[in-house]
Amino acid sequence: MMSGQRDLAIKHIRAMVAEMPADFLEENALHAEGFMAMPLEVMVRFGLWNDILTEPEKYTEKMWFTRAFHHVARAIASAAKSSTTNARNEQ
């Protein structure tokens, strides 16, 4: 991600997240959710506003940070697209 290789960063972070077993996520949500938020971090880093806005919110109930960051990313994307009303609604 830090070398500016958008496609490679997205490919690898999505693969890492996809490989996390559901039972591991449920039992270790506090540790795993830092990884679960990373696809959104990559999208914010590269300004993929439309991708962020269409990203489904599919997190377990224990993933508080990831769910919160999902809304932060959506607010950033909305603001970047000059939709301040939608950005405020994500608060």
C-alpha positions, 0 to 999 in steps of 0.5 A: 500500500505504501509503495503506491501499488493500488491493485496489488494492495487491494488484491492482497488485503482482500485475499487475507481477509477472505481467508479468515475463518468465520469461527476465528473472527467470532472468537477473536474479533477484538484481535482480528478486526484490525485486519478486517478494516484494512480493505477500507483503509486501502480504499481511502488511501487510494481515493476509491470513493465509489468502491467505498460507498458500495462496500457492504457492511458485513461484520460480526456484532463484536467488530465495533471498530471495523463497523465504525471505520466503515462509517468513517470511510463512507463519510470521507468518500461522501465528503470527497465527492462533495456530498456533505449531507451524506458525510454528516449522515454517516456520523 
